């Protein structure tokens, strides 16, 4: 399984999150609802729905990750130099991460609890997304002070299964990257020109 320098991994995840946040602030907030909510076809998601899907995951995982950090502090789990990914966490991250050209290694159906039914109020959806990215950056910074190996989080689809906090961050951000690219493709198909760069998500390049 991949092994990372803990602080280097957090640096990488923060940089990735900041690139997504910058796109949301500098570009997505400026796009009209009629364009952001446009669907290529009835069965496909709009950019609004892509973000609402991510927001639904944030509503679950951000509080869970915050709780894991708080519990690690109470147990005095000091930061470890290295983070070693677990086999299940690494599997989920690899499953979610698009290839370098943006294509998907595997398509998946969204769980019912996270299916974005609403396609309304794009500004509100984007505002929540921005707020969640800012919270994620805060949690990543706080995680520098605890052991990413010992702290753990229950996954949303089966709460009896737990991932290491480091793997939860990796999976969560890989999932974000996947659907941010999807939103960008939908906007481009709608004729919206976007320029802000979203970094290619490839944590494996910093693994030892």
C-alpha positions as CSV (number, residue, x, y, z in Angstrom):
1,X,0.0,0.0,0.0
2,X,1.2,3.6,-0.7
3,X,3.1,5.3,2.1
4,X,3.3,9.1,2.3
5,X,5.1,11.7,4.4
6,X,2.1,12.9,6.4
7,X,2.8,16.7,6.0
8,X,3.6,16.3,2.3
9,X,0.3,14.5,1.8
10,X,-1.6,17.2,3.6
11,X,0.2,19.9,1.5
12,X,-0.9,18.0,-1.7
13,X,-4.5,17.7,-0.6
14,X,-4.7,21.3,0.5
15,X,-3.3,22.5,-2.9
16,X,-5.8,20.3,-4.7
17,X,-8.7,21.7,-2.6
18,X,-7.5,25.3,-3.1
19,X,-7.5,24.8,-6.9
20,X,-11.1,23.6,-6.7
21,X,-12.1,26.4,-4.4
22,X,-10.5,29.0,-6.6
23,X,-12.5,27.8,-9.6
24,X,-15.7,27.9,-7.6
25,X,-15.0,31.5,-6.4
26,X,-13.5,33.0,-9.5
27,X,-15.6,31.3,-12.2
28,X,-18.6,29.3,-11.1
29,X,-20.2,32.1,-9.0
30,X,-20.2,34.3,-12.1
31,X,-22.1,31.8,-14.3
32,X,-25.9,32.3,-14.9
33,X,-28.2,29.8,-13.4
34,X,-29.6,29.0,-16.8
35,X,-26.2,27.8,-17.9
36,X,-25.1,26.2,-14.7
37,X,-28.3,24.2,-14.5
38,X,-28.3,23.2,-18.1
39,X,-28.4,19.4,-18.8
40,X,-27.0,17.8,-22.0
41,X,-29.8,15.3,-21.9
42,X,-32.6,14.4,-19.5
43,X,-30.7,11.5,-18.0
44,X,-27.5,13.4,-17.4
45,X,-26.6,15.7,-14.6
46,X,-26.2,19.5,-14.8
47,X,-23.2,21.2,-13.2
48,X,-25.6,22.2,-10.4
49,X,-26.4,18.6,-9.8
50,X,-22.7,17.6,-9.8
51,X,-22.1,20.1,-7.0
52,X,-25.2,19.2,-5.1
53,X,-24.0,15.6,-5.2
54,X,-20.7,16.7,-3.7
55,X,-22.5,18.8,-1.1
56,X,-24.4,15.8,0.0
57,X,-21.2,13.9,0.7
58,X,-19.8,17.0,2.5
59,X,-22.8,17.1,4.8
60,X,-21.9,13.6,5.9
61,X,-18.1,13.4,5.8
62,X,-17.0,16.9,7.0
63,X,-18.6,16.4,10.5
64,X,-17.4,12.8,10.6
65,X,-13.8,13.9,9.8
66,X,-14.0,16.7,12.4
67,X,-15.2,14.3,15.0
68,X,-12.3,11.9,14.2
69,X,-9.8,14.7,14.7
70,X,-11.4,15.8,18.0
71,X,-11.3,12.2,19.3
72,X,-7.7,11.8,18.2
73,X,-6.8,14.9,20.2
74,X,-8.6,13.5,23.3
75,X,-6.6,10.3,23.0
76,X,-3.4,12.3,22.4
77,X,-2.6,10.6,19.1
78,X,0.4,12.6,18.1
79,X,1.2,13.1,14.4
80,X,3.1,10.3,12.7
81,X,5.9,11.0,10.2
82,X,4.4,8.6,7.7
83,X,0.8,7.7,6.6
84,X,0.3,4.3,5.2
85,X,-2.9,3.8,3.2
86,X,-5.1,0.9,4.0
87,X,-6.0,-1.6,1.3
88,X,-9.7,-0.6,1.3
89,X,-9.0,3.1,1.5
90,X,-6.5,2.9,-1.4
91,X,-9.0,0.8,-3.4
92,X,-11.8,3.4,-2.9
93,X,-9.4,6.3,-3.9
94,X,-8.2,4.5,-7.0
95,X,-11.8,3.6,-7.9
96,X,-12.8,7.3,-7.7
97,X,-9.7,8.9,-9.3
98,X,-10.0,9.8,-13.0
99,X,-7.2,9.0,-15.4
100,X,-4.8,11.8,-16.4
101,X,-6.8,12.5,-19.5
102,X,-10.0,12.9,-17.4
103,X,-11.6,9.6,-18.4
104,X,-13.0,7.2,-15.8
105,X,-11.6,3.8,-15.1
106,X,-15.1,2.7,-14.0
107,X,-18.5,4.4,-14.1
108,X,-20.7,4.0,-11.0
109,X,-24.2,4.7,-10.0
110,X,-24.8,7.2,-7.2
111,X,-26.2,5.9,-3.9
112,X,-29.9,6.9,-3.5
113,X,-29.0,9.1,-0.4
114,X,-26.6,11.1,-2.6
115,X,-28.5,11.4,-5.8
116,X,-29.0,15.1,-6.7
117,X,-32.7,15.4,-7.4
118,X,-32.9,19.2,-7.4
119,X,-31.6,21.3,-10.2
120,X,-32.6,24.6,-8.8
121,X,-30.9,27.6,-7.2
122,X,-27.4,27.2,-8.5
123,X,-26.1,30.2,-6.5
124,X,-27.1,28.5,-3.3
125,X,-25.5,25.2,-4.3
126,X,-22.3,26.9,-5.3
127,X,-22.3,28.9,-2.0
128,X,-22.6,25.7,0.1
129,X,-19.9,24.1,-2.0
130,X,-17.5,27.0,-1.3
131,X,-18.3,26.9,2.4
132,X,-17.5,23.2,2.4
133,X,-14.2,23.6,0.6
134,X,-13.2,26.2,3.2
135,X,-14.1,23.8,6.0
136,X,-12.1,21.0,4.3
137,X,-9.0,23.2,4.2
138,X,-9.5,23.9,7.9
139,X,-9.8,20.2,8.8
140,X,-6.7,19.3,6.7
141,X,-4.7,21.9,8.6
142,X,-6.0,20.6,12.0
143,X,-5.1,17.0,10.9
144,X,-1.4,18.0,10.9
145,X,-1.5,17.7,14.7
146,X,-2.9,14.1,14.9
147,X,-2.0,10.6,13.6
148,X,-3.7,10.1,10.3
149,X,-3.2,6.3,10.7
150,X,-5.0,5.9,14.0
151,X,-7.9,8.3,13.5
152,X,-10.7,6.7,11.5
153,X,-14.1,7.5,9.9
154,X,-17.2,5.4,9.2
155,X,-18.1,5.4,5.5
156,X,-21.5,6.7,4.5
157,X,-22.8,3.6,2.7
158,X,-21.9,1.2,5.6
159,X,-21.1,2.9,8.9
160,X,-19.7,-0.3,10.4
161,X,-16.8,0.0,8.0
162,X,-14.1,2.5,8.9
163,X,-11.3,4.1,6.9
164,X,-8.2,5.7,8.3
165,X,-8.6,9.5,8.4
166,X,-5.8,9.9,5.8
167,X,-7.7,7.5,3.4
168,X,-10.9,9.4,4.1
169,X,-9.3,12.6,3.0
170,X,-7.9,11.0,-0.1
171,X,-11.1,9.3,-1.1
172,X,-13.2,12.4,-0.4
173,X,-11.0,14.7,-2.5
174,X,-10.6,12.1,-5.3
175,X,-14.4,12.0,-5.4
176,X,-14.6,15.8,-5.6
177,X,-12.1,15.9,-8.4
178,X,-14.1,13.3,-10.4
179,X,-17.3,15.4,-10.3
180,X,-15.6,18.8,-10.7
181,X,-14.3,17.5,-14.0
182,X,-17.8,16.3,-14.8
183,X,-19.2,19.7,-14.0
184,X,-16.6,21.3,-16.2
185,X,-17.5,19.0,-19.2
186,X,-21.1,19.9,-18.8
187,X,-20.4,23.7,-18.8
188,X,-18.1,23.4,-21.8
189,X,-20.9,21.5,-23.7
190,X,-23.2,24.5,-22.7
191,X,-20.7,26.9,-24.4
192,X,-19.3,28.3,-21.1
193,X,-15.6,29.1,-21.3
194,X,-13.7,28.4,-18.1
195,X,-10.0,29.0,-17.5
196,X,-9.1,28.5,-13.8
197,X,-7.0,25.4,-13.5
198,X,-7.9,22.4,-11.3
199,X,-4.8,20.4,-10.5
200,X,-4.6,16.9,-11.7
201,X,-5.2,14.6,-8.7
202,X,-2.5,12.0,-8.5
203,X,-1.4,11.5,-4.9
204,X,0.6,8.4,-6.0
205,X,3.3,10.6,-7.3
206,X,4.3,11.7,-3.8
207,X,4.1,8.2,-2.3
208,X,7.4,6.7,-1.2
